[in-house]
Amino acid sequence: MPLIPEEPQIHESAQGPRATPATGRAASTPRPVPGPRSAATPRPGRPVPGPRPAPPAQRRHSTSDRPQAAPSENRSAPQLQVIPASAEGALDAADEAVDLLLDSGRAPGELLVLTTGGQHPWATHELSFGEAAYWAQHEAGDDVFFAAAAAVDQVKPRPVVIVAVNGPADDASARALTQARESAGVLLIVCGDPQRINAALGAGV
C-alpha cells in the first residue's frame, strides 16, 4: 500500500487568479481633479466695486408672470463711484472701467456708456451705418452700448451706467449726470472732475 502525495496540490488553487503583484496596479481609475474656475479674475489696477446685478433676483422668480419687477427695487439708489479724469482723458477712463467690469463678470448687455461731449468712437462708427441700425443694437441689449448723454432719455435703464464727462461744464452736462443716475440700476460710474460731478449730483464724493 504505497502512499501517493496529493495533498500539496490542494494549496496551489486556494488563492485563485486574484493574486496580482502590487507593482501591476498602476492603471487604477484617477480621481477627477477640479480645474481652474472659468470666471474672469479682476485685472489688477483701479477697482470697480459694486453689487452683483439682477440675475439672482430673476432666477428667484423664474415662474413669475412679471419678470421685470425685480430691477425696479435696485434703481432707486444706485451706488456712485467717481473716477477722477480730465475732459481729455474721460473717454479712456470710461473704457478702462468697462474692461474692469467685464473682467469682473458683468455681462456686456448690463453696461451703458454715456458721453457729455463728443461721441464715443464706437458710437460714431455705428451711426455711420444709420440710426436705425444703431438703435437696433440698443434694443437687442446684448452688448455694451455707447450713446451721447443728450440721448439719455431715449435709452433704456441698465444695471451699470458709465458717464464720461468729456464736454464743457454746463447745465446740459449737469442734467445729463442727473438723468444718468436715474438710468443706473445698481451702479453709476462717472469719469471726470470730482468737483464738477459733486456739484452736478449734489452728493458728497
ABEGO torsion letter per residue (X at the ends): XBBBBAAAAAAAAAAEAABBBAAAAAABBBBBBBBBBABBBBBBEBBBBEBBBAAAAAAAAAABABAAAAAAAAAABBBBBBBBBBAAAAAAAAAAAAAAAAAAGBBAAABBBBBABBBBAAAAAAAAAEAAAAAAAAAAGABBBBBBAAAAAABBBBABBBBBBABBBBAAAAAAAAAAAAABAABBBBBEBAAAAAAAAGBBX
